[in-house]
Amino acid sequence: MYILTNSNGQTTRDCASISRSLSAYRTETAPLPKHLIKRFAPDHEKVRNHKHLRIFGKLLHDPNLWHLNRRSVAGAFAVGLFWAFVPVPFQMVGAAATAIPTRVNLPISVALVWITNPITVPPMFYFTYLIGTWILGVPPVTEGFEMSAEWFESSLSQIWQPLLLGCLICGSVSAVAGYCIMRGLWRLHIVRRFRERKLRRESR
């Protein structure tokens, strides 16, 4: 708020300055292009009506779950990337169960778990398994190894401890990295818009 004092010592509010300041604030804090985010995020209605997410009922009507702002998007990346590394079925349910109480963007949260799919699961989980064996100091199981989901299923009784540990570590690191990167990109976008606006004002 801008406070001006006249020659008589009387304090007045510069309404015009306040109005311009608020207008500039709204512009400079505008989010990353919504059309770009919406292009990759699943449709709201499809998420609400997904057969695995119906269990949450009216909780899905919380408007905070559909907002696109810096906190919501960055938090959604953290949630989605963490659950993408959790070796359990129905990762979407876990992501939604985390997104709802933390009030981050639900479509982005559930969409990111699909980083792990039938093609990416074997190399991703093998990498996390190796991370777990390295931390625990145990040799990796190599007998009959093949880069496939079937090998993981058949060897689960032998590898579950280093696999789970590696998944939790990689998931946590990815969540923190995703959160920080999105916050950083959002801030860079705001700074760039501020500089562009400043240059336009100076060129007039």
Contacts in CASP RR format, 6 or more apart in sequence:
PFRMAT RR
TARGET T0000
AUTHOR 0000-0000-0000
METHOD contacts of the structure
MODEL  1
MYILTNSNGQTTRDCASISRSLSAYRTETAPLPKHLIKRFAPDHEKVRNH
KHLRIFGKLLHDPNLWHLNRRSVAGAFAVGLFWAFVPVPFQMVGAAATAI
PTRVNLPISVALVWITNPITVPPMFYFTYLIGTWILGVPPVTEGFEMSAE
WFESSLSQIWQPLLLGCLICGSVSAVAGYCIMRGLWRLHIVRRFRERKLR
RESR
1 13 0 8 1.000
1 18 0 8 1.000
2 13 0 8 1.000
2 14 0 8 1.000
2 17 0 8 1.000
2 18 0 8 1.000
2 21 0 8 1.000
3 11 0 8 1.000
3 13 0 8 1.000
3 14 0 8 1.000
4 11 0 8 1.000
4 12 0 8 1.000
4 13 0 8 1.000
4 14 0 8 1.000
5 11 0 8 1.000
5 12 0 8 1.000
6 12 0 8 1.000
24 197 0 8 1.000
27 193 0 8 1.000
27 197 0 8 1.000
28 190 0 8 1.000
28 193 0 8 1.000
28 194 0 8 1.000
28 197 0 8 1.000
29 190 0 8 1.000
30 190 0 8 1.000
30 193 0 8 1.000
31 68 0 8 1.000
31 69 0 8 1.000
31 70 0 8 1.000
31 73 0 8 1.000
31 186 0 8 1.000
31 189 0 8 1.000
32 73 0 8 1.000
32 185 0 8 1.000
32 186 0 8 1.000
32 189 0 8 1.000
34 68 0 8 1.000
37 68 0 8 1.000
37 73 0 8 1.000
37 108 0 8 1.000
38 68 0 8 1.000
40 111 0 8 1.000
41 105 0 8 1.000
41 107 0 8 1.000
41 108 0 8 1.000
41 111 0 8 1.000
42 107 0 8 1.000
42 110 0 8 1.000
42 111 0 8 1.000
43 107 0 8 1.000
44 66 0 8 1.000
44 107 0 8 1.000
47 53 0 8 1.000
47 60 0 8 1.000
47 106 0 8 1.000
47 107 0 8 1.000
47 110 0 8 1.000
48 60 0 8 1.000
50 92 0 8 1.000
50 110 0 8 1.000
52 90 0 8 1.000
52 92 0 8 1.000
52 93 0 8 1.000
53 60 0 8 1.000
53 92 0 8 1.000
53 93 0 8 1.000
53 96 0 8 1.000
53 110 0 8 1.000
55 93 0 8 1.000
56 96 0 8 1.000
56 97 0 8 1.000
56 100 0 8 1.000
59 100 0 8 1.000
60 100 0 8 1.000
60 106 0 8 1.000
62 100 0 8 1.000
62 103 0 8 1.000
64 72 0 8 1.000
64 103 0 8 1.000
65 99 0 8 1.000
65 100 0 8 1.000
65 103 0 8 1.000
65 104 0 8 1.000
65 105 0 8 1.000
65 106 0 8 1.000
66 105 0 8 1.000
66 106 0 8 1.000
66 107 0 8 1.000
67 105 0 8 1.000
68 105 0 8 1.000
70 182 0 8 1.000
70 183 0 8 1.000
70 186 0 8 1.000
70 187 0 8 1.000
71 104 0 8 1.000
72 103 0 8 1.000
72 104 0 8 1.000
72 105 0 8 1.000
73 104 0 8 1.000
73 105 0 8 1.000
73 108 0 8 1.000
73 182 0 8 1.000
73 186 0 8 1.000
74 104 0 8 1.000
74 178 0 8 1.000
74 179 0 8 1.000
74 180 0 8 1.000
74 182 0 8 1.000
74 183 0 8 1.000
74 186 0 8 1.000
75 102 0 8 1.000
75 104 0 8 1.000
75 105 0 8 1.000
75 109 0 8 1.000
75 179 0 8 1.000
75 182 0 8 1.000
76 99 0 8 1.000
76 104 0 8 1.000
76 105 0 8 1.000
76 106 0 8 1.000
76 107 0 8 1.000
76 108 0 8 1.000
76 109 0 8 1.000
76 112 0 8 1.000
77 108 0 8 1.000
77 112 0 8 1.000
77 175 0 8 1.000
77 178 0 8 1.000
77 179 0 8 1.000
77 181 0 8 1.000
77 182 0 8 1.000
78 104 0 8 1.000
78 175 0 8 1.000
78 176 0 8 1.000
78 178 0 8 1.000
78 179 0 8 1.000
79 95 0 8 1.000
79 98 0 8 1.000
79 99 0 8 1.000
79 102 0 8 1.000
79 104 0 8 1.000
79 109 0 8 1.000
79 112 0 8 1.000
79 175 0 8 1.000
80 95 0 8 1.000
80 108 0 8 1.000
80 109 0 8 1.000
80 110 0 8 1.000
80 111 0 8 1.000
80 112 0 8 1.000
80 113 0 8 1.000
80 175 0 8 1.000
81 112 0 8 1.000
81 115 0 8 1.000
81 171 0 8 1.000
81 174 0 8 1.000
81 175 0 8 1.000
81 177 0 8 1.000
81 178 0 8 1.000
82 98 0 8 1.000
82 171 0 8 1.000
82 172 0 8 1.000
82 174 0 8 1.000
82 175 0 8 1.000
83 91 0 8 1.000
83 94 0 8 1.000
83 95 0 8 1.000
83 98 0 8 1.000
83 109 0 8 1.000
83 112 0 8 1.000
83 113 0 8 1.000
84 91 0 8 1.000
84 112 0 8 1.000
84 113 0 8 1.000
84 114 0 8 1.000
84 115 0 8 1.000
84 116 0 8 1.000
84 171 0 8 1.000
84 174 0 8 1.000
85 116 0 8 1.000
85 124 0 8 1.000
85 128 0 8 1.000
85 167 0 8 1.000
85 168 0 8 1.000
85 170 0 8 1.000
85 171 0 8 1.000
85 174 0 8 1.000
86 94 0 8 1.000
86 167 0 8 1.000
86 168 0 8 1.000
86 171 0 8 1.000
87 125 0 8 1.000
87 163 0 8 1.000
87 164 0 8 1.000
87 167 0 8 1.000
91 113 0 8 1.000
91 116 0 8 1.000
92 110 0 8 1.000
92 113 0 8 1.000
95 109 0 8 1.000
95 110 0 8 1.000
95 112 0 8 1.000
95 113 0 8 1.000
96 106 0 8 1.000
96 109 0 8 1.000
96 110 0 8 1.000
98 109 0 8 1.000
99 105 0 8 1.000
99 106 0 8 1.000
99 109 0 8 1.000
99 110 0 8 1.000
100 106 0 8 1.000
115 124 0 8 1.000
116 124 0 8 1.000
116 125 0 8 1.000
118 149 0 8 1.000
121 149 0 8 1.000
121 152 0 8 1.000
122 147 0 8 1.000
122 148 0 8 1.000
122 149 0 8 1.000
122 151 0 8 1.000
122 152 0 8 1.000
123 147 0 8 1.000
125 152 0 8 1.000
125 163 0 8 1.000
125 167 0 8 1.000
126 147 0 8 1.000
126 152 0 8 1.000
127 170 0 8 1.000
128 163 0 8 1.000
128 166 0 8 1.000
128 167 0 8 1.000
128 169 0 8 1.000
128 170 0 8 1.000
129 140 0 8 1.000
129 159 0 8 1.000
129 162 0 8 1.000
129 163 0 8 1.000
129 166 0 8 1.000
130 140 0 8 1.000
131 162 0 8 1.000
131 165 0 8 1.000
131 166 0 8 1.000
131 169 0 8 1.000
131 170 0 8 1.000
132 162 0 8 1.000
132 163 0 8 1.000
132 165 0 8 1.000
132 166 0 8 1.000
132 169 0 8 1.000
133 139 0 8 1.000
133 140 0 8 1.000
133 162 0 8 1.000
135 162 0 8 1.000
135 165 0 8 1.000
135 166 0 8 1.000
135 169 0 8 1.000
136 161 0 8 1.000
136 162 0 8 1.000
136 165 0 8 1.000
138 162 0 8 1.000
140 159 0 8 1.000
140 162 0 8 1.000
141 155 0 8 1.000
141 158 0 8 1.000
141 159 0 8 1.000
144 151 0 8 1.000
145 151 0 8 1.000
152 159 0 8 1.000
152 163 0 8 1.000
156 163 0 8 1.000
END
